[in-house]
């Protein structure tokens, strides 16, 4: 296996240390426990990484007193004591508002204040990041991370964003975003319509292909219509509704990203299907991510790493993603050399997070699809 540069190992060591000793880091690990399922990872990483993720998750999902939910949502009647879900950052209860069932999400007490007090520690990463990515806008990236964390801890902001996403997706047949009861929301409570049904984390979709297409369309439509990138795609946020439709939870965790970057990014992805790198290079230059010569080299490398995912129909599942991870590890030196020339916008972090989590969620479905063509169709429709 290739040798990993010392600068990358130093960045990894600092990052892991920061995650282990801060609340925000442990929350990040815990929230990824249900995304990075075992068969998604190469064998060499499964044991250590799964233990780290599951350990963080176990320590951060202690139940919250149900009385806090009732107190926070004082306009909601009959808040059930037994939670519908307990997460590292919040707890969700079933309630009743104006005779209709609602979901009451209440923030974990004291967590927001603790994490906000730790955000200055992110500056510890500046030096190690710059050593690996010398032309990256490191201050801008760290600022984007801080803003993302603060927004995601504010349930009132989450409700406002979810309302915008609901409006953006209202014409997308087969996709439902729960309505937000704005008057009942606050920084520590979010009250929404309750969607009844199993989630993709707990049940198999009757028509996996349709669910996969709807997920891709929903994410690209939200970006294209509202300039919002849905950053928290996960199986537990996909509710399987009647008539092969889906409900999307967690859409309030979205970030603003310029709409024109979506079309260009999809064009770059589609350009990987062509042996000639011209379209990919043009898209990379338009995004301002890589110079032409580096983009041409990236085109060849990405085609090698993605394989049939770049060139036509391919089955997307855990083993396929694990195989791509192994190939990427073998070419780590070339990836890092190209990465050192990259100059993405700080907001592109949201798009990369969306791509990673959406891909992991889609892998649960095991669908064979021409993914570049699907992305192009969904982009054009939005």
PEDA-V78942 format. One record per residue. N is the residue number from 1. PHI is phi in radians with two decimals (NA if undefined). BURIAL is + if it has 9 or more other ideal C-beta (glycine too) atoms within 8 Angstrom, else -. Layout:
N;PHI;BURIAL + N;PHI;BURIAL
This chain:
1;NA;- + 2;-1.17;- + 3;-1.42;- + 4;-1.50;- + 5;-1.01;+ + 6;-1.09;- + 7;-1.13;+ + 8;-1.24;+ + 9;-1.08;+ + 10;-1.13;+ + 11;-1.09;+ + 12;-1.08;- + 13;-1.11;- + 14;-1.14;+ + 15;-1.09;+ + 16;-1.12;- + 17;-1.05;- + 18;-1.14;+ + 19;-1.13;+ + 20;-1.25;- + 21;-1.88;- + 22;-2.16;+ + 23;-1.11;+ + 24;-1.11;+ + 25;-1.16;+ + 26;-1.16;+ + 27;-1.11;+ + 28;-1.03;+ + 29;-1.08;+ + 30;-1.12;+ + 31;-1.25;+ + 32;-1.69;+ + 33;-1.12;+ + 34;-1.65;+ + 35;-1.70;+ + 36;-1.53;+ + 37;-1.23;+ + 38;-0.98;- + 39;-1.33;- + 40;-1.45;+ + 41;-1.89;+ + 42;-1.09;+ + 43;-1.00;- + 44;-1.16;- + 45;-1.82;+ + 46;-1.02;+ + 47;-1.05;- + 48;-1.08;- + 49;-1.24;+ + 50;-1.08;+ + 51;-1.10;- + 52;-1.13;+ + 53;-1.15;+ + 54;-1.21;+ + 55;-1.10;- + 56;-1.12;+ + 57;-1.13;+ + 58;-1.08;- + 59;-1.41;+ + 60;-2.00;+ + 61;-2.00;+ + 62;-1.08;- + 63;-1.06;- + 64;-1.67;+ + 65;-0.98;- + 66;-1.05;+ + 67;-1.12;- + 68;-1.15;+ + 69;-1.14;+ + 70;-1.14;+ + 71;-1.19;- + 72;-1.20;+ + 73;-1.88;+ + 74;-1.23;- + 75;-1.55;- + 76;-1.69;+ + 77;-1.70;- + 78;0.91;- + 79;-1.30;+ + 80;-1.13;+ + 81;-1.23;- + 82;-1.38;- + 83;-1.25;+ + 84;-1.36;- + 85;-2.74;- + 86;-2.20;+ + 87;-2.12;+ + 88;-1.09;+ + 89;-1.97;+ + 90;-2.81;+ + 91;-2.41;+ + 92;-2.03;+ + 93;-2.13;+ + 94;-1.47;+ + 95;-2.46;+ + 96;-2.38;+ + 97;-2.39;+ + 98;0.95;- + 99;1.40;- + 100;-1.98;- + 101;-1.22;- + 102;-2.35;+ + 103;-1.81;+ + 104;-1.93;+ + 105;-1.80;+ + 106;-2.09;+ + 107;-1.22;+ + 108;-1.18;+ + 109;-0.99;- + 110;1.39;- + 111;-1.19;+ + 112;-1.03;+ + 113;-1.12;- + 114;-1.11;+ + 115;-1.20;+ + 116;-1.05;+ + 117;-1.23;- + 118;-1.67;+ + 119;-1.08;+ + 120;-1.13;- + 121;-1.17;- + 122;-1.04;+ + 123;-1.09;- + 124;-1.06;- + 125;-1.42;+ + 126;-0.99;+ + 127;-1.08;- + 128;-1.05;+ + 129;-1.14;+ + 130;-1.13;+ + 131;-1.16;+ + 132;-1.58;+ + 133;-2.15;+ + 134;-1.14;- + 135;-1.81;- + 136;-1.25;+ + 137;-1.35;- + 138;-1.10;+ + 139;-1.01;- + 140;-1.14;+ + 141;-1.12;+ + 142;-1.15;+ + 143;-1.12;+ + 144;-1.09;+ + 145;-1.10;+ + 146;-1.08;+ + 147;-1.10;- + 148;-1.08;+ + 149;-1.06;+ + 150;-1.12;+ + 151;-1.14;+ + 152;-1.28;+ + 153;-1.57;+ + 154;-1.81;+ + 155;-1.20;+ + 156;-1.16;+ + 157;-1.10;+ + 158;-1.05;+ + 159;-1.11;+ + 160;-1.10;+ + 161;-1.20;+ + 162;-1.08;+ + 163;-1.08;+ + 164;-1.17;+ + 165;-1.15;+ + 166;-1.03;+ + 167;-1.14;- + 168;-1.16;+ + 169;-1.78;+ + 170;-1.09;- + 171;-1.68;- + 172;-1.50;+ + 173;-1.13;- + 174;1.70;+ + 175;-2.20;+ + 176;-2.14;+ + 177;-1.91;+ + 178;-1.00;+ + 179;-1.17;- + 180;-1.81;+ + 181;-1.55;+ + 182;-0.99;- + 183;-1.15;- + 184;-1.70;+ + 185;-1.61;+ + 186;-2.75;- + 187;-0.98;+ + 188;-2.06;- + 189;-2.59;+ + 190;-2.27;+ + 191;-2.05;+ + 192;-2.36;+ + 193;-0.97;+ + 194;-1.66;+ + 195;-1.67;+ + 196;-1.60;- + 197;2.57;+ + 198;-1.25;- + 199;-1.77;+ + 200;-1.12;+ + 201;-1.29;+ + 202;-2.03;- + 203;-2.57;- + 204;-1.55;- + 205;-1.27;+ + 206;-1.04;- + 207;-2.24;- + 208;-1.01;+ + 209;-1.09;+ + 210;-1.14;+ + 211;-1.06;+ + 212;-1.06;+ + 213;-1.11;+ + 214;-1.12;+ + 215;-1.12;+ + 216;-1.11;+ + 217;-1.08;+ + 218;-1.10;+ + 219;-1.19;+ + 220;-1.31;+ + 221;-1.21;+ + 222;-1.04;+ + 223;-1.21;+ + 224;-1.21;+ + 225;-1.46;+ + 226;-2.04;+ + 227;1.16;- + 228;-2.09;+ + 229;-1.68;+ + 230;-1.36;+ + 231;-1.71;+ + 232;-2.15;+ + 233;-1.19;+ + 234;-2.73;+ + 235;-0.97;+ + 236;-1.23;+ + 237;-1.75;+ + 238;-1.87;+ + 239;-1.61;+ + 240;-1.51;+ + 241;-1.78;+ + 242;-1.05;- + 243;1.09;- + 244;1.02;+ + 245;-1.73;+ + 246;-2.32;+ + 247;-1.92;+ + 248;-1.99;+ + 249;-1.68;+ + 250;1.24;+ + 251;-1.29;+ + 252;-1.26;+ + 253;-1.58;+ + 254;-2.29;+ + 255;-2.13;+ + 256;-1.32;- + 257;-2.44;+ + 258;-0.89;- + 259;-1.10;+ + 260;-1.15;- + 261;-1.22;+ + 262;-1.15;+ + 263;-1.06;+ + 264;-1.20;+ + 265;-1.11;+ + 266;-1.12;+ + 267;-1.08;+ + 268;-1.11;+ + 269;-1.08;+ + 270;-1.13;+ + 271;-1.13;+ + 272;-1.19;+ + 273;-1.27;- + 274;-1.70;+ + 275;-1.15;- + 276;-1.32;- + 277;-1.39;+ + 278;-0.96;- + 279;-1.14;+ + 280;-1.12;+ + 281;-1.09;+ + 282;-1.08;+ + 283;-1.17;+ + 284;-1.09;+ + 285;-1.19;+ + 286;-1.12;- + 287;-1.31;+ + 288;1.29;- + 289;-1.59;+ + 290;-2.48;+ + 291;-1.22;- + 292;-1.00;+ + 293;-1.15;- + 294;-1.20;+ + 295;-1.14;+ + 296;-1.12;+ + 297;-1.18;+ + 298;-1.11;+ + 299;-1.01;+ + 300;-1.15;+ + 301;-1.17;+ + 302;-1.14;+ + 303;-1.09;+ + 304;-1.18;+ + 305;-1.26;+ + 306;-1.39;+ + 307;1.05;+ + 308;-1.16;- + 309;-1.17;+ + 310;-1.57;+ + 311;-1.90;- + 312;2.95;- + 313;-1.01;- + 314;-2.64;+ + 315;-1.45;- + 316;-1.75;+ + 317;-2.61;+ + 318;-1.00;+ + 319;-1.02;- + 320;-1.14;+ + 321;-1.22;+ + 322;-1.10;+ + 323;-1.12;- + 324;-1.13;+ + 325;-1.08;+ + 326;-1.11;+ + 327;-1.09;+ + 328;-1.12;+ + 329;-1.10;+ + 330;-1.17;- + 331;-1.92;+ + 332;-1.04;+ + 333;-1.10;- + 334;-1.18;+ + 335;-1.09;+ + 336;-1.21;+ + 337;-1.12;- + 338;-1.24;+ + 339;-1.09;+ + 340;-1.19;+ + 341;-1.74;+ + 342;-1.39;+ + 343;-2.29;+ + 344;-1.25;+ + 345;-1.25;+ + 346;-0.95;+ + 347;-1.18;+ + 348;-1.12;+ + 349;-0.99;+ + 350;-1.12;+ + 351;-1.14;+ + 352;-1.16;- + 353;-1.12;+ + 354;-1.03;+ + 355;-1.05;- + 356;-1.13;- + 357;-1.26;+ + 358;-1.15;+ + 359;-1.08;+ + 360;-1.11;+ + 361;-1.15;+ + 362;-1.10;+ + 363;-1.13;+ + 364;-1.15;+ + 365;-1.51;+ + 366;1.06;- + 367;-1.66;+ + 368;-1.69;- + 369;-2.67;+ + 370;-1.49;- + 371;-1.16;+ + 372;-1.06;+ + 373;-1.16;- + 374;-1.10;+ + 375;-1.10;+ + 376;-1.12;+ + 377;-1.11;- + 378;-1.14;+ + 379;-1.14;+ + 380;-1.15;- + 381;-1.21;- + 382;-1.42;+
